[in-house]
Amino acid sequence: MKSASQLWLSRICMGLATSFLVGSASSLFLWGLEKIQVFRTEHIALLYCLPILGAVFQYLSQLPNSSNKLGTNDLIDRVNQKREDISWTLGPFILLGTWLSQVFGASVGREGTAVQMGGSIAHQFSQWLQLEEFEKRDWLQAGMAAGFASVFGTPWAGCLFGLEISKVGQLSLRGIFPCLISAFGANWVSLHVWGTNHTIYPNIFLPEINGLFWLKLACIGLFLGLIGLIYSRLESIISKSFARLPIHYILKGILGGLILLLIFQFPYFQESIGLGSSYLLRPFETGDTSNFALSKTLATSLSLGLGFKGGEATPLFLIGAHASSALHEIISLPIPLLAALGFTCLYTGLAKTPLTSMAMGIELFGYEAWFCFFICALIVMYISGKNGIFKTQAWANWVPKPLYS
């Protein structure tokens, strides 16, 4: 049994190591994505390599103990004590897998990669320090928080994400210190050691708050909740149907790449190729964005459902912001407010993390609409069903669960 001084020394070591390593990994990841987007734009023919990459991912998934089978759901299972270990190879694999998926044009995001890198780094370091079991779980959450914070430049949202993600409606009080120090530390390292730049979004201001405003807010939440439900069902259907195909796994990977390559030949899907971060500010300036929201939904569902690697946050930011911005002629609210609600609440609602939604909204768009982000995320959380992005999340006993999965 460790003494109090030894315990705090190990915590300080873990905090410093997690902050530096995860902040550095996120900076490296974002630097690579920036270079990749420029390179792919100049070499559009790389799309034709999607079938080869699909076959590679399918081959890797057949290997024993392959990291291709691991993801954020496995990290959540580790926190909830439903699995015993996470391989150190998860971090490097998801980094390279996401980079390759982006090089060849798959419509995937970056949050999953950062969270998984952060979680695997913190977990491995806690193994080396031989921490107690409960400390390992706390620092795994902290690693996930650090990854989220440093990849988006949102330390408060990252901290709350790490605390909320494993069990809906329950914050791990024991994990507050690790998540707080790791999220802020990793974000600081990313910004001030490596000079990472993040997109700057406009501040959001509210119109007059009256009964009609609350009705409009509820309608936006319902609209985003339906989009979230459609997206999660579509991705699940594609993934399960693809897994059941009675063909050799190499042929299955080639087929998946060909399907994605085929849809990217249509002009309608051209803007949905890759991460799409160059379109993040567009819905704050114009409401003519519904077509992009639909094409990005289909492209991302196919990319992830067919086995390509990456996160879901940035695609969902784009889908939510573009979809809600397009409502400006139906719901008479400022376009930037509509875009900010869609940007923040679709992803966090599907992730079942409403406090993260509020913190991210404040950090990216200002404090004025803080309650709007929280309320909309709650509505999305329930309308989208019990199972959102992370299927292994538990629900606290006191929280009423949605009536359908």
matplotlib code that plots the C-alpha trace (Angstrom):
import matplotlib.pyplot as plt

x = [0.0, 1.5, 1.8, 0.0, 3.3, 4.0, 0.4, 0.6, 4.0, 2.7, -0.3, 2.0, 4.2, 1.1, -0.3, 2.9, 3.5, -0.1, -0.2, 3.1, 2.7, -1.0, -0.6, 2.4, 0.6, -2.5, -0.2, 1.6, -1.8, -3.2, 0.1, -0.2, -3.9, -3.0, -0.3, -2.6, -5.4, -3.1, -1.5, -4.8, -6.2, -3.2, -3.4, -7.1, -6.2, -5.4, -9.1, -8.5, -6.4, -9.5, -10.1, -6.5, -6.8, -10.1, -8.4, -5.6, -7.9, -9.9, -6.7, -5.6, -8.9, -8.4, -5.1, -5.2, -5.4, -5.4, -5.7, -8.0, -10.7, -10.2, -11.8, -13.3, -15.9, -13.1, -11.6, -15.1, -15.3, -11.9, -13.1, -16.3, -14.2, -15.6, -12.2, -8.8, -6.3, -5.8, -2.9, -0.2, -0.5, -3.9, -2.4, 0.1, -2.4, -5.3, -3.0, -1.6, -5.0, -6.7, -3.9, -4.2, -8.0, -7.6, -4.9, -7.2, -10.3, -12.5, -15.0, -13.8, -13.0, -10.3, -11.9, -11.9, -8.2, -7.2, -9.3, -8.0, -4.4, -4.8, -6.5, -3.9, -0.9, -2.3, -3.2, 0.3, 2.1, -0.1, 1.0, 4.6, 4.1, 2.3, -0.6, -3.6, -6.4, -8.8, -6.0, -5.4, -9.1, -9.0, -6.0, -7.5, -10.4, -7.8, -6.0, -9.3, -10.0, -6.5, -6.9, -10.3, -9.1, -5.9, -7.4, -10.1, -8.5, -11.3, -9.9, -13.1, -15.0, -12.2, -12.2, -16.0, -15.9, -13.5, -15.7, -19.0, -18.1, -18.1, -21.5, -24.4, -25.5, -22.7, -19.4, -16.5, -15.6, -12.3, -11.4, -11.8, -8.2, -6.6, -9.0, -8.6, -4.9, -4.5, -7.0, -5.6, -2.0, -2.3, -4.1, -1.3, 1.4, -0.3, -0.8, 2.4, 5.0, 4.1, 2.2, -0.9, -3.6, -7.3, -10.2, -11.6, -15.4, -17.7, -19.2, -22.9, -25.6, -29.1, -32.3, -35.1, -35.9, -39.7, -42.1, -41.6, -37.8, -38.1, -40.4, -37.9, -35.1, -37.1, -37.8, -34.1, -33.3, -35.9, -34.6, -31.0, -32.2, -33.9, -30.7, -28.7, -31.1, -30.9, -27.1, -26.5, -29.1, -27.6, -24.0, -25.1, -27.1, -24.2, -21.6, -23.7, -24.8, -21.2, -19.9, -22.4, -21.4, -20.6, -17.4, -13.7, -12.5, -10.0, -12.8, -14.9, -12.3, -11.9, -15.7, -15.9, -13.3, -15.0, -18.4, -16.8, -14.8, -18.0, -20.0, -17.1, -17.3, -20.6, -20.2, -22.8, -20.3, -17.1, -17.2, -17.6, -14.2, -11.8, -12.1, -13.9, -12.5, -12.3, -16.1, -16.4, -17.0, -19.4, -22.7, -22.0, -22.1, -24.8, -27.9, -27.7, -26.1, -28.7, -27.2, -23.8, -25.4, -27.1, -24.0, -21.7, -24.1, -24.1, -20.4, -19.4, -21.9, -20.4, -16.8, -17.0, -19.5, -17.3, -14.3, -12.2, -10.6, -11.2, -13.5, -17.0, -16.9, -15.8, -18.2, -21.0, -19.9, -20.2, -23.5, -25.1, -24.0, -24.9, -28.3, -29.4, -28.1, -30.4, -33.4, -33.0, -35.9, -38.2, -37.1, -36.4, -33.2, -29.8, -27.8, -24.7, -26.8, -28.4, -25.1, -23.5, -26.3, -26.0, -22.2, -22.1, -25.3, -25.5, -22.2, -22.4, -26.1, -25.1, -22.1, -24.6, -22.4, -24.6, -22.2, -19.5, -21.9, -22.3, -18.6, -17.7, -20.3, -18.9, -15.3, -16.0, -18.9, -19.0, -21.0, -24.3, -26.0, -24.7, -28.1, -29.1, -26.2, -27.1, -30.9, -30.4, -27.9, -30.3, -33.1, -30.7, -29.5, -33.0, -34.4, -31.4, -32.1, -30.3, -27.3, -25.5, -22.0, -20.5, -22.5, -20.8, -21.7, -23.6, -26.4, -26.7, -29.6, -31.2, -31.2, -34.4, -33.4, -34.8, -37.6, -35.7, -32.1]
y = [0.0, 3.4, 6.2, 9.5, 11.2, 8.3, 8.4, 12.2, 11.8, 9.2, 11.5, 14.4, 12.2, 10.9, 14.4, 15.8, 12.7, 12.6, 16.3, 16.3, 13.0, 13.4, 17.1, 16.3, 13.3, 15.5, 18.2, 15.6, 14.3, 17.7, 18.6, 15.5, 16.1, 19.6, 18.3, 15.5, 17.7, 19.8, 16.8, 15.0, 18.1, 18.2, 14.4, 13.6, 10.3, 8.9, 8.2, 5.2, 3.5, 3.3, -0.4, -1.3, 0.5, -1.3, -4.6, -3.7, -2.9, -6.1, -8.1, -6.5, -7.1, -10.9, -10.9, -12.2, -9.3, -6.8, -3.1, -2.8, -4.2, -1.7, 1.7, 4.2, 1.6, -0.6, 2.3, 2.8, -0.9, -0.6, 2.3, 0.3, -2.8, -4.9, -5.6, -5.9, -4.4, -2.1, -2.8, -0.1, -0.5, 1.2, 4.7, 4.2, 2.1, 4.6, 7.5, 5.8, 4.4, 7.8, 9.4, 6.8, 7.0, 10.8, 10.5, 8.4, 10.5, 8.6, 10.9, 10.4, 12.7, 13.3, 13.1, 9.3, 9.2, 11.8, 10.2, 6.7, 7.9, 9.8, 6.9, 4.3, 6.6, 7.3, 3.6, 2.4, 4.9, 3.9, 0.3, 1.3, 3.2, 0.1, 2.2, 0.8, -0.5, 2.4, 4.9, 3.2, 3.7, 7.4, 8.1, 6.3, 8.8, 11.6, 10.5, 10.6, 14.0, 15.2, 13.9, 15.6, 18.9, 19.2, 18.2, 20.9, 23.5, 23.1, 22.1, 22.5, 20.4, 17.9, 17.5, 17.0, 14.6, 12.4, 12.5, 12.0, 9.4, 6.2, 6.5, 8.7, 11.0, 10.2, 12.1, 10.3, 12.6, 10.7, 11.5, 15.2, 16.0, 13.7, 14.9, 18.6, 18.6, 16.4, 18.3, 21.8, 20.5, 18.8, 21.8, 24.0, 21.8, 21.7, 25.4, 26.8, 24.1, 23.0, 26.1, 24.3, 26.6, 26.0, 27.4, 30.6, 30.7, 33.8, 34.8, 34.0, 36.5, 35.7, 37.4, 38.3, 35.4, 34.8, 31.9, 31.7, 31.4, 28.4, 26.7, 27.3, 26.0, 22.8, 22.4, 22.7, 20.0, 17.7, 18.3, 17.6, 14.5, 13.1, 13.6, 11.9, 9.0, 8.6, 8.9, 6.3, 3.9, 4.3, 3.7, 0.7, -0.9, -0.4, -1.8, -4.9, -5.6, -5.3, -7.6, -10.3, -10.3, -14.0, -13.2, -13.4, -10.6, -9.3, -9.0, -7.4, -4.7, -4.1, -3.9, -1.3, 0.8, 0.6, 1.6, 4.7, 5.5, 5.2, 7.7, 10.2, 10.2, 12.1, 15.9, 15.9, 14.2, 16.0, 18.3, 15.3, 13.8, 13.8, 15.7, 18.7, 21.2, 23.9, 24.0, 24.5, 28.2, 28.2, 27.5, 30.6, 32.8, 31.3, 29.2, 27.5, 24.3, 21.5, 19.6, 19.4, 18.1, 15.2, 14.3, 14.4, 12.2, 9.5, 9.7, 9.5, 6.7, 4.7, 5.5, 4.3, 1.5, 0.1, -0.1, 3.0, 4.6, 7.9, 9.8, 11.2, 14.5, 16.8, 15.2, 15.6, 19.2, 19.8, 17.9, 19.5, 23.1, 22.9, 21.2, 23.6, 26.7, 25.7, 26.1, 29.9, 30.5, 28.3, 29.1, 32.9, 32.9, 34.3, 31.9, 31.9, 30.8, 28.0, 26.9, 26.9, 24.8, 22.2, 22.2, 21.6, 19.6, 16.9, 15.3, 15.8, 14.6, 11.4, 11.0, 11.5, 14.2, 17.3, 19.0, 18.7, 20.4, 23.4, 23.7, 23.4, 25.9, 28.5, 27.9, 28.1, 30.6, 32.6, 32.3, 33.9, 30.9, 28.4, 27.1, 26.6, 24.2, 22.2, 22.0, 21.1, 18.4, 16.9, 16.8, 15.2, 12.7, 11.4, 11.6, 9.7, 6.7, 4.8, 3.8, 6.8, 6.8, 4.8, 1.6, 0.4, 3.4, 2.6, 4.7, 5.9, 4.4, 7.7, 8.9, 8.0, 6.1, 6.6, 4.1, 2.7, 1.7]
z = [0.0, -1.0, 1.4, 0.8, -0.4, -2.8, -4.1, -4.8, -6.4, -8.8, -9.5, -10.3, -12.5, -14.3, -14.8, -16.3, -18.5, -19.7, -20.4, -22.4, -24.2, -25.2, -26.1, -28.2, -29.9, -30.7, -32.2, -34.3, -35.4, -36.3, -38.1, -40.2, -41.0, -42.2, -44.6, -45.7, -46.7, -48.9, -50.4, -51.2, -52.8, -55.1, -55.8, -56.2, -57.9, -54.4, -54.1, -56.4, -53.6, -51.3, -52.3, -51.4, -48.0, -47.4, -48.0, -45.6, -42.8, -43.3, -43.3, -40.1, -38.5, -38.9, -37.0, -33.4, -30.8, -33.6, -32.7, -35.7, -33.5, -30.7, -30.3, -27.8, -26.8, -25.5, -23.5, -21.9, -21.1, -19.4, -17.2, -16.4, -15.5, -18.3, -19.8, -18.2, -20.5, -23.6, -25.9, -26.3, -30.0, -30.1, -30.1, -33.0, -35.0, -34.8, -35.7, -38.8, -39.7, -39.6, -41.5, -44.2, -44.3, -44.7, -47.4, -49.6, -48.9, -46.4, -44.7, -41.1, -38.2, -35.6, -32.2, -31.9, -32.9, -30.2, -27.5, -28.3, -28.4, -25.2, -23.4, -24.6, -23.7, -20.1, -19.6, -20.7, -18.5, -15.5, -16.1, -16.0, -12.7, -11.3, -10.1, -8.2, -10.3, -9.5, -10.3, -13.7, -14.6, -13.4, -15.5, -18.5, -18.3, -17.9, -21.1, -23.0, -21.6, -22.6, -26.2, -26.6, -25.1, -27.1, -30.5, -30.3, -28.0, -25.4, -22.0, -20.0, -22.5, -22.6, -18.8, -18.7, -21.6, -19.7, -16.6, -18.5, -21.1, -19.2, -17.5, -18.6, -15.8, -13.4, -13.0, -11.5, -8.5, -8.0, -11.6, -11.4, -10.5, -13.2, -15.9, -15.0, -14.9, -18.0, -20.1, -19.3, -19.4, -22.8, -24.3, -23.0, -24.4, -27.8, -27.9, -26.3, -26.9, -30.4, -31.6, -32.7, -34.2, -33.9, -35.9, -34.3, -34.3, -34.0, -30.7, -30.5, -29.3, -28.4, -29.6, -27.2, -25.0, -24.8, -25.1, -28.9, -28.4, -26.1, -28.6, -31.4, -29.2, -28.6, -32.3, -33.1, -30.5, -32.0, -35.5, -34.5, -32.4, -35.5, -37.6, -34.8, -34.8, -38.6, -38.6, -35.9, -37.3, -40.8, -39.7, -37.6, -40.5, -42.9, -40.4, -39.5, -43.2, -44.3, -41.6, -42.7, -46.3, -47.2, -49.1, -48.3, -46.1, -48.6, -51.2, -48.6, -48.0, -51.8, -52.1, -49.3, -50.9, -54.3, -52.9, -51.3, -54.5, -56.5, -54.5, -54.5, -58.3, -58.1, -57.9, -55.1, -52.8, -53.8, -50.7, -48.4, -49.3, -46.3, -43.0, -44.4, -41.9, -44.5, -44.4, -40.6, -40.8, -43.8, -42.0, -39.8, -42.9, -45.1, -44.7, -48.1, -46.6, -46.5, -49.4, -47.7, -44.5, -46.4, -48.4, -45.4, -43.4, -46.1, -46.8, -43.1, -42.4, -45.3, -44.5, -40.8, -41.5, -44.2, -41.8, -42.4, -39.4, -37.7, -35.4, -35.7, -34.1, -37.0, -39.5, -36.9, -36.2, -39.9, -40.4, -37.4, -38.2, -41.9, -41.2, -38.5, -40.4, -43.2, -40.9, -40.8, -43.2, -41.2, -37.7, -37.6, -35.5, -36.4, -38.6, -36.4, -33.4, -35.4, -36.7, -33.2, -31.8, -34.5, -34.4, -30.6, -29.8, -32.5, -31.5, -27.8, -27.8, -29.6, -27.2, -24.2, -22.7, -22.2, -19.8, -22.4, -24.9, -22.5, -21.9, -25.6, -26.6, -24.1, -25.1, -28.9, -29.1, -25.9, -22.7, -23.7, -25.1, -22.5, -21.5, -25.1, -25.7, -22.6, -23.3, -27.0, -26.2, -23.7, -26.3, -28.8, -26.2, -25.7, -29.2, -30.6, -28.4, -25.7, -27.8, -29.4, -30.8, -27.9, -27.5, -24.3, -22.2, -19.0, -17.6, -14.0, -12.2, -11.4, -15.1, -17.1, -20.2, -23.7, -24.5, -27.5, -28.3]

ax = plt.figure().add_subplot(projection="3d")
ax.plot(x, y, z, "-o")
ax.set_aspect("equal")
plt.show()
